């Protein structure tokens, strides 16, 4: 399964380790929503309130992000456009139309604010 190595269990494992630290983190930003959701499970089981004790933010805006409790704050990226840009880059590289060291394409992302994170002032 694709999400197994970097998914729910990875987030849960890392969050459990952070619960053992003398200074626990007050926020976690995961590289994807599956990891963030796994971490939320571990934090909740460890007695932490989300976002009261720890804020959690994911990346991808998968469908499950809005269904977990609390709903996950996440970064939405234009997946279709990312795929299109990747294919164009690959085709151009295959036809030697651009150098391998060309600058990266920047795509706009959007933060989807839900209930898993709060602003610290």
Secondary structure, 3 states (H helix, E strand, C coil): CHHHHHCHHHHHHHHHHHHCCCCCCCEEECCCHHHHHHHHHHHHHCCCCCCCCCEEEEECCCHHHHCCCCCCEEEEECHHHHHHHHHHHHHHHHCCCCCCCCCCCCCCEEEECCCCCCCCC
